[in-house]
Amino acid sequence: MFSFLDPEEARRLMAAGAIVVDVRTQEEWDEGHAANSILIPLHELADHFAELPQDVPLLLVCRSGARSGQATAYLQNKGVNAHNLGPWQRNPDHQG
């Protein structure tokens, strides 16, 4: 089980420039996503690692929090300031 970043802490990090990365599939993204998030499916994360900013925190989301937890662990092992926000609806920018 993965632990999730508190939404208020996420809001604070986002105000300071953090980026929300959604690691769901394109199909899941098309069904709904929060504003101001970017899509990089989990299975493509390693291929796009060099494109990710290294100077701001990354907040990872998915459907349930499991894939975002895997992505968070991967990025943290690479030295990235990454946090598991959990299900994408927990994004403070989500309207719905």
C-alpha positions as MATLAB code, in Angstrom:
seq = 'MFSFLDPEEARRLMAAGAIVVDVRTQEEWDEGHAANSILIPLHELADHFAELPQDVPLLLVCRSGARSGQATAYLQNKGVNAHNLGPWQRNPDHQG';
ca = [
       0.000    0.000    0.000;
       1.269    3.438   -0.909;
       0.855    6.553    1.195;
      -0.438    9.715   -0.431;
       0.691   13.302   -0.152;
      -1.734   15.482    1.781;
      -3.804   17.656   -0.620;
      -2.942   20.810    1.331;
       0.764   20.029    1.001;
       0.157   19.375   -2.698;
      -1.523   22.778   -3.008;
       1.480   24.428   -1.309;
       3.946   22.626   -3.588;
       1.895   23.509   -6.676;
       1.852   27.166   -5.659;
       5.644   26.945   -5.537;
       5.826   25.458   -9.043;
       5.356   21.693   -8.626;
       4.137   19.809  -11.692;
       1.421   17.150  -11.611;
       2.286   14.112  -13.749;
      -0.542   11.700  -14.562;
       0.798    8.188  -15.243;
      -2.470    6.641  -16.441;
      -3.025    5.441  -20.006;
      -4.086    7.759  -22.811;
      -7.548    6.159  -22.725;
      -7.941    6.860  -19.006;
      -6.691   10.430  -19.510;
      -9.244   10.977  -22.285;
     -12.040    9.962  -19.887;
     -11.070   12.813  -17.562;
      -8.087   14.580  -16.054;
      -7.311   17.576  -13.907;
      -6.293   20.882  -15.392;
      -2.610   21.764  -15.340;
      -1.425   18.142  -15.317;
       0.685   16.391  -17.917;
       0.306   12.843  -19.191;
       3.225   10.432  -19.192;
       1.915    6.857  -18.963;
       3.823    4.720  -16.471;
       5.118    2.396  -19.183;
       6.662    5.426  -20.960;
       8.136    7.145  -17.886;
      11.679    5.837  -18.312;
      11.676    6.894  -21.977;
      10.630   10.443  -21.030;
      12.750   10.791  -17.895;
      15.167   13.254  -19.520;
      12.237   15.538  -20.430;
      11.060   15.906  -16.829;
      12.115   19.041  -14.985;
      14.587   18.365  -12.192;
      14.269   21.747  -10.490;
      10.668   21.495   -9.220;
       8.772   18.826   -7.277;
       6.751   16.316   -9.283;
       3.384   15.154   -7.967;
       2.362   11.786   -9.416;
      -1.253   10.690   -9.922;
      -3.088    7.754  -11.505;
      -6.449    5.995  -11.029;
      -5.952    4.416   -7.603;
      -2.500    5.499   -6.426;
      -0.658    2.259   -7.209;
       0.933    3.290  -10.519;
       1.689    6.756   -9.182;
       3.346    5.045   -6.214;
       5.508    2.985   -8.564;
       6.372    6.102  -10.559;
       7.201    8.023   -7.377;
       9.541    5.268   -6.182;
      11.232    5.127   -9.605;
      11.765    8.892   -9.716;
      12.928    9.119   -6.101;
      15.502    6.396   -6.836;
      16.743    8.669   -9.643;
      17.109   11.565   -7.195;
      13.950   13.425   -8.239;
      11.841   15.319   -5.685;
       8.700   13.240   -6.380;
       5.549   12.678   -4.304;
       2.626   10.287   -4.673;
      -0.553   12.382   -4.727;
      -2.600    9.230   -5.432;
      -5.840    9.159   -7.431;
      -5.965   11.958   -9.989;
      -9.115   13.415   -8.439;
      -7.017   14.390   -5.365;
      -5.238   17.012   -7.504;
      -6.180   20.368   -5.958;
      -6.825   21.679   -9.501;
      -9.473   18.993  -10.172;
     -12.926   20.442  -10.725;
     -15.659   17.877  -10.370;
];
